[in-house]
Structure formats: C-alpha cells, structure tokens
C-alpha cells in the first residue's frame, strides 16, 4: 500500500512537471510571437525548452536577422518571464546558414537560390528553387544528356516538383563567387 501511494505521488509530481514544462513552452512561443509583431519581416522557426530549464529560440527573417533583433526578442522574453518562479537560461539566435530549412517561409525567402534536398527515399537532388506552393516546391537544374541524333551531349534544363512530405532535409547551398 505504501509503495502504490508513493508511486501515485511521484506520478502526480511528474505529470505536474510535464504540464509546467509544456505551459512554459507555450508561454515562450506566445512571448516570441508578441515580440515578432513589431517587425513583420521576422518569423519563428523553433522554440526548445529543455528539462534543465534552458530555452532556445530560433528566428529567421525575410532579409536575415540582426544581432540587435535577437537582443530585443531576448529582452522581451526575459521581461515577461518570472525568474522568481523558475531560473532559466535563454538563448535567442538566428537560423544558421548551414541549418536545414524548417518552415515554408524559409523556402519562400530562398526562391532563386540553389538547394540541396535529401529525400526520405535516400536520393540527393540539387537545383534552383523556382517556386513553392502549399503542397511542395519546384526545382530546376541543368543536366548533360546524349543528343537524340548524332554524337555528343547537350545541356538540358530539368524541372521537378517535390512534395514537402517527400523531404527529409533541405539546405541552401552556400556558393562563394
């Protein structure tokens, strides 16, 4: 009897901790969205709240994200979370150049740039992002093919549409000119 009572007490505590973490996560997302309202070109990529009270906020922008904007968002969150209730560490950062694209608005801002796609089936595809819609994205690339008549090869432009569900990962290829 004593063990089952102890398990119920622990289970209740664990559930309360889980709900508290979930509420903190929801609250942080709401605070980030409030902070982003002052700059329409910025958008939320991801919020991670770890078990040891570390909060990671990743934002992106149509023209990138400045350090000043990251500081402003960080201060807004800090001013609206109570450190008296729970101590936490907060990091607000921009999406990295080498990080995979995670939200559709990132695809939109990268139209005209070269993407490398990893499909769930394992295939790698590289091409220029031509357009996106609610279902997926359109890529184009040049390929060398054998001439239909005669000897030699010709360069042809290939186009393909990829559904978002097919993608395992999409990254912008960094090209230095």
Buried (B, 14 or more C-beta within 10 A) or exposed (E): EEEEEEEEEEEEEEEEEEEEBEEBBEBBBEBBEEBBEEBEEBBBBBBEBEEEEEBBBBBBBBEEBEEEBBEBBBEBBBEEBEEEEEEBEBEBBBBEEEBBBBEBBBBBBBBEEBBBBBBEEEEEBEBBBBBBEEEBBBBEBEEEEEEEEEEEEEEEEEEBBBEBEBBEBBBBEEEEE
